[in-house]
Amino acid sequence: MCVVTLARPERRNALTPAGLDALEAAVTEADAPVVYLRGEGPAFCAGADLDVVADLDRESAEAFAERGQRVADAIEDADSVVVAGVDGPARGGGVELALACDLRVATPKATFAEPGVTLGLFGAWGGTVRLPRIVGEGEALDLMLSGRTVDAEDAHRMGLVSRVTDDPRAVANEIAASDPETLRVVKARMRDDSPPAEQARREAAAFADLVDRHGDSIADQRDS
């Protein structure tokens, strides 16, 4: 397992353009079946660094949004299973990067908010696409339009996080114990947005590939 740490604790791990580039490189270059994404210090990620945002003009603002979208897409499209371990506040772009992960696992100290509306902004790192897909349009509109903060239990209830536990890294370790190729295949099948008939064809072919790959061990387990 590869651990990727957002490491600006003095700024609650807020992300600059350079920080986004470093995060993209760390995830895409990870040679591990599972990547565990965490924040250093008491926060997961405060999102975009507001010192950067305050200095943007229209052209650079669009470029900054596209940069964040590219990083979120890289997380979502990575061959590795990416697990976000959220221990403390996740805000704005921090929520959006977590949304791009395959699993979001929170501690009881985790909180989530999309507070952009309070600044006359909104989450533009793919948040308006992924948030309604994951929690439903009603919950997504409530979070985006109100800017309210939800705790870990509320986030779990709405499907924003899959588990609440004292040790999110243990969940990542649990997943990493499985066969790497199987993890890759399951992620690819779950992320497939091709037409249903094509999805079904690819699913059957991927299953056959894995049976062919693991036939001996399956037989051993059957006979044990």
Helices and strands as residue ranges (DSSP letters): E 2-6, G 9-11, H 17-28, E 34-39, H 50-54, H 58-77, E 81-86, E 89-91, H 93-100, E 103-106, E 111-113, G 115-119, H 127-135, H 137-146, E 149-151, H 152-157, E 163-164, H 168-176, H 180-191, H 196-223
